[in-house]
């Protein structure tokens, strides 16, 4: 099979490797039809997270089941499925809540060195009955790809931001996850969503979704928009030290900071004393992907949440190096990339 590998900063290769085999009787093999490049993949590409001799990447993929183990009961060969980017054992108390992040054995993520990468022609999926979802009626391929990670992450970030009807919410970072958070916050009843990003095209896309685009210094703009009080909720979809500083300085006393961006490996000097005296709630998460499907699928089918405008570029799997260069430029023209084997 063919597999995308990142073997160093800025270096992407497509290699031929042996086809995967079933992990055990509870696993399945999926023939990938489409995969996507996530901002988390770019941490490997940019060199923020070391890859050693190379790592097979990709955790967002959809495809067709081509083999199932004897213990798989919910799926059969020929089913078109999407797979959660975060995997759990499927049998423990944590997974019983449909949240693989709380798996007793620890969550595993495709394409991170823990499991095979989804930017490939075939993927072995452990605990298939728990990890996979048959692509529902009325859900197109792009929406299905977003349900593997980005939309679930944006939704979880908004859910955990304690948004009450009419609240003002600030979203820092308007990449695919941030835009999903903007749309999720509005769907959850936010009165105003302040959308913050240095790229004008991304601000415009958020504004077309119903947000108020912020062009300028984050803290000053949020305080001005809220009469000096700050936002009830701030969702940080970037998680650099600078954006975290802005999030804590932009949230009002008694408010919530919800972090869904991926920080680097260095410690963050959290403003603990300020947070204590201002009664700030901090929540961070990798998305409980499976848990979000019960809410998101009906919402998408009813047209209550938009997924258009997020995927902007399409490449073949063999053009992965070009695809990564486009995604890593983080310009206004390229929001999110689809790879097709």
C-alpha positions in Angstrom: 0.0 0.0 0.0 1.0 3.7 -0.3 1.5 5.8 2.8 2.4 9.4 3.5 5.3 9.8 5.8 6.9 12.9 7.4 10.6 12.2 7.8 11.8 15.5 9.1 10.8 19.2 9.2 9.3 20.2 5.8 9.9 16.8 4.3 7.1 14.6 3.1 7.4 11.4 1.1 5.0 8.8 -0.2 6.3 5.3 0.4 5.2 1.8 -0.4 4.8 -0.5 2.6 3.2 -3.9 3.3 -0.6 -3.9 3.5 -1.8 -3.8 7.1 -3.4 -7.0 8.6 -6.1 -7.3 11.2 -4.8 -6.3 14.7 -7.1 -8.8 16.4 -10.6 -10.2 16.1 -12.2 -6.9 17.0 -10.4 -4.9 14.3 -11.1 -4.0 10.7 -9.3 -2.9 7.6 -10.5 0.2 5.8 -9.7 1.1 2.2 -9.3 4.9 2.3 -11.2 6.9 -0.2 -10.4 10.4 1.2 -8.2 11.8 3.9 -7.4 15.3 5.1 -4.5 17.3 6.5 -5.1 18.6 10.0 -3.3 21.4 11.8 -2.0 18.8 14.2 -0.2 17.1 11.3 1.6 20.4 10.6 3.2 20.2 14.1 5.2 17.2 12.7 5.8 19.0 9.4 6.9 22.2 11.0 9.3 20.4 13.4 7.4 21.3 16.6 7.1 17.6 17.5 10.0 15.4 16.5 9.4 12.5 14.2 12.6 10.4 14.6 13.3 8.4 11.5 9.8 9.2 10.2 6.2 8.8 11.0 3.1 7.7 9.0 0.7 10.6 9.3 -3.0 11.3 9.0 -5.9 10.9 11.4 -8.8 12.1 9.4 -10.1 9.5 6.8 -13.1 7.9 5.4 -13.4 4.8 3.3 -14.9 1.4 2.7 -14.5 -1.6 5.0 -12.6 -4.4 3.2 -12.0 -6.9 6.0 -13.5 -7.4 9.5 -12.4 -9.5 12.4 -14.6 -12.3 13.8 -15.7 -10.2 16.8 -16.9 -7.2 14.8 -20.7 -7.0 14.9 -21.7 -3.5 13.7 -19.9 -3.5 10.4 -19.5 -5.6 7.3 -17.3 -5.6 4.2 -18.6 -2.9 1.8 -19.8 -0.5 4.5 -18.7 3.1 3.9 -17.4 4.5 7.2 -15.8 7.4 9.0 -13.4 6.7 11.8 -12.7 8.7 15.0 -9.2 10.2 15.0 -9.0 9.3 18.7 -9.2 5.6 19.5 -10.0 3.8 22.7 -10.2 0.2 23.7 -14.0 0.3 23.4 -14.6 -1.8 26.5 -13.6 0.2 29.6 -15.6 2.5 31.8 -14.1 5.5 30.0 -15.1 4.3 26.6 -18.5 3.5 27.9 -19.1 7.2 28.0 -18.2 7.3 24.2 -15.2 9.4 25.1 -11.9 7.7 24.0 -9.9 10.5 25.7 -10.9 8.8 29.1 -10.0 5.3 28.0 -8.4 3.4 30.9 -5.6 2.2 28.6 -5.0 5.7 27.3 -6.3 7.2 24.1 -4.4 6.4 20.8 -4.4 8.7 17.8 -4.0 7.6 14.2 -1.0 8.9 12.4 0.9 9.9 15.6 3.2 6.9 15.9 0.6 5.2 18.0 -1.5 3.8 15.2 -1.1 3.7 11.4 -1.6 6.9 9.5 -4.8 7.6 7.6 -3.1 9.4 4.7 -2.7 6.0 3.0 -4.6 3.5 0.9 -5.4 1.1 3.7 -5.7 1.5 7.5 -6.1 -1.1 10.3 -8.7 0.1 12.8 -8.7 -1.4 16.3 -11.9 -1.9 18.3 -13.8 -1.2 15.1 -17.3 -1.4 16.6 -16.3 1.5 18.8 -14.1 3.6 16.5 -16.2 3.6 13.3 -19.5 5.1 12.2 -21.3 4.1 9.0 -21.6 7.3 7.0 -25.1 8.5 7.6 -27.7 9.5 5.0 -27.5 13.1 4.1 -23.9 13.5 5.2 -21.5 14.2 2.3 -17.9 13.2 2.2 -16.5 16.5 3.3 -18.9 16.6 6.3 -17.9 13.0 7.1 -14.2 13.9 7.1 -14.9 16.8 9.5 -16.8 14.4 11.8 -13.6 12.4 12.2 -11.9 15.3 14.1 -12.2 19.0 13.2 -16.0 19.5 13.6 -16.0 17.3 16.7 -13.2 19.3 18.2 -14.8 22.6 17.4 -18.1 21.4 18.8 -16.4 20.1 22.0 -14.6 23.3 22.4 -17.8 25.3 22.2 -19.7 22.8 24.5 -17.0 23.1 27.1 -16.9 26.9 27.0 -20.1 27.2 29.1 -22.0 29.2 26.5 -25.3 30.5 27.7 -27.9 31.9 25.2 -26.9 35.5 24.2 -23.3 35.3 25.5 -20.4 36.9 23.8 -17.8 34.3 22.8 -14.3 35.0 21.4 -12.7 32.5 19.1 -8.9 32.8 18.6 -7.7 31.2 15.5 -9.9 30.7 12.4 -8.4 27.6 10.8 -10.7 24.7 10.2 -11.1 23.9 13.9 -11.6 27.5 14.8 -14.2 28.0 12.1 -16.0 24.9 13.3 -15.9 26.4 16.8 -17.4 29.7 15.5 -20.2 27.9 13.8 -20.7 25.6 16.8 -20.9 28.5 19.3 -23.5 30.2 17.2 -25.5 26.9 16.9 -25.4 26.7 20.7 -27.0 30.1 21.1 -24.1 32.6 21.4 -25.4 36.1 20.8 -22.1 37.4 19.5 -19.0 35.5 18.3 -15.9 37.6 18.0 -13.7 35.9 15.4 -9.9 36.6 15.7 -7.2 35.7 13.1 -4.4 37.7 11.3 -5.5 36.3 7.9 -8.2 38.5 6.3 -9.7 35.7 4.2 -10.3 33.6 7.3 -11.9 36.5 9.1 -14.2 37.0 6.1 -15.2 33.3 6.1 -16.1 33.5 9.8 -18.0 36.7 9.2 -20.0 35.0 6.4 -20.9 32.4 9.1 -22.4 35.0 11.3 -19.4 36.1 13.4 -18.0 39.5 14.0 -14.5 39.7 12.6 -11.8 41.3 14.8 -9.0 43.0 13.0 -6.4 44.3 15.5 -4.9 43.5 18.9 -7.0 40.7 20.4 -7.3 41.9 24.0 -8.1 45.5 23.2 -10.6 44.6 20.6 -12.5 42.1 22.8 -12.6 44.5 25.7 -13.8 47.3 23.5 -16.5 45.0 22.0 -17.7 44.0 25.5 -17.7 47.4 27.3 -14.4 46.6 29.1 -15.7 43.4 30.7 -14.4 40.7 28.4 -16.1 37.8 26.8 -18.0 35.2 28.8 -16.2 32.5 26.9 -13.0 32.4 25.0 -12.1 29.4 22.7 -8.4 29.2 21.8 -8.0 27.0 18.7 -4.3 27.8 18.4 -2.7 27.4 21.9 0.5 29.3 21.4 1.8 31.0 24.5 0.7 34.4 23.0 -2.8 33.2 22.2 -3.2 31.7 25.6 -2.1 34.9 27.2 -4.7 36.7 25.1 -7.4 34.2 26.1 -6.8 34.8 29.8 -6.7 38.5 29.4 -9.8 38.6 27.2 -12.2 36.5 29.4 -14.3 38.3 32.0 -14.3 37.4 35.6 -16.2 34.3 36.2 -15.8 33.3 32.5 -14.4 30.2 30.8 -11.3 29.6 28.6 -11.7 26.5 26.4 -8.5 25.4 24.8 -8.6 23.0 21.8 -5.4 24.1 20.1 -2.3 21.9 20.3 0.5 23.5 22.4 4.1 22.7 21.8 6.2 20.6 24.1 7.4 23.5 26.2 5.6 24.3 29.5 3.2 27.2 29.5 3.6 29.8 32.3 -0.1 29.9 33.3 -1.2 33.2 35.0 -2.5 31.2 38.0 -2.9 34.0 40.5 -4.9 36.2 38.1 -7.1 33.2 37.2 -7.7 32.4 40.9 -8.7 35.9 41.8 -10.9 36.3 38.7 -12.5 32.9 39.1 -11.6 31.8 35.6 -12.5 28.3 34.5 -10.0 26.6 32.2 -10.9 23.5 30.1 -8.7 21.7 27.7 -9.5 18.6 25.6 -8.7 16.4 22.7 -12.1 15.9 21.2 -14.4 13.1 22.5 -15.2 12.4 18.9 -17.6 9.5 19.3 -19.5 11.4 22.0 -20.1 14.3 19.6 -21.7 12.2 16.8 -25.0 11.8 18.6 -25.5 15.6 18.5 -23.7 16.5 15.4 -25.2 14.0 12.9 -28.8 15.1 13.4 -27.8 18.7 13.4 -26.0 18.3 10.1 -28.8 16.4 8.6 -31.3 19.1 9.6 -29.1 21.8 8.1 -28.5 23.4 11.6 -24.7 23.5 11.2 -22.7 24.5 8.1 -19.7 22.7 6.8 -19.2 24.5 3.5 -16.1 26.6 2.7 -13.7 24.6 4.9 -12.2 22.3 2.3 -10.5 24.5 -0.4 -7.9 22.3 -2.0 -7.7 18.8 -3.4 -4.6 16.8 -4.2 -3.9 13.2 -5.0 -2.1 11.1 -2.4 1.1 11.1 -4.5 1.0 15.0 -4.4 1.3 14.9 -0.6 4.4 17.1 -0.6 2.7 19.8 -2.5 -0.4 19.5 -0.4 1.6 19.9 2.8 3.4 23.0 1.4 0.0 24.6 0.6 -1.4 23.7 4.1 1.7 24.9 5.9 1.6 28.3 4.2 -1.5 29.0 6.3 -2.6 31.7 3.8 -6.1 32.8 3.1 -6.4 30.8 -0.1 -5.9 27.4 1.6 -8.1 26.5 4.5 -8.1 22.7 4.4 -6.8 20.0 2.1 -8.3 16.7 0.9 -6.0 13.9 -0.3 -7.4 11.2 -2.6 -5.5 7.9 -3.1 
